[in-house]
Amino acid sequence: MLLTGVVIGILVFVGLLSLHAAFLIPPPGAAPPSDYTNLIRTLGWTAVVSMDLAVSLTVMLAWVVGAARSDVPDASRRGIFIFATVFLAIWIIVGSPFPIFGRFL
């Protein structure tokens, strides 16, 4: 069960990074980037990688803590798992580059 938490965290990070990377890579045939465009793209990549890593580590930690502690009551363990699921779902909705989901802020 502990290994499951680590695998879920890694898969969440790779999936979120792939989702956001599709919108940070310039389209084919685009004009050559200027210094400003390169700076914005670098800041975007930094933000995406750090925030997606934070979300995936939070989900992974919740799964590891929820699975490792056998002395914790089942209701508390379910609460930890629900937190991880809801946290990830909200991050995908709010941080989504798709206009139908994201841009609520």
Protein Blocks (a to p, Z undefined) as FASTA:
>chain_A
ZZmmmmmmmmmmmmmmmmmmmmmpccehiacddfklmmmmmmmmmmmmmmmmmmmmmmmm
mmmmmmmmmmbcfklmmmmmmmmmmmmmmmmmmmpcbfklgomZZ
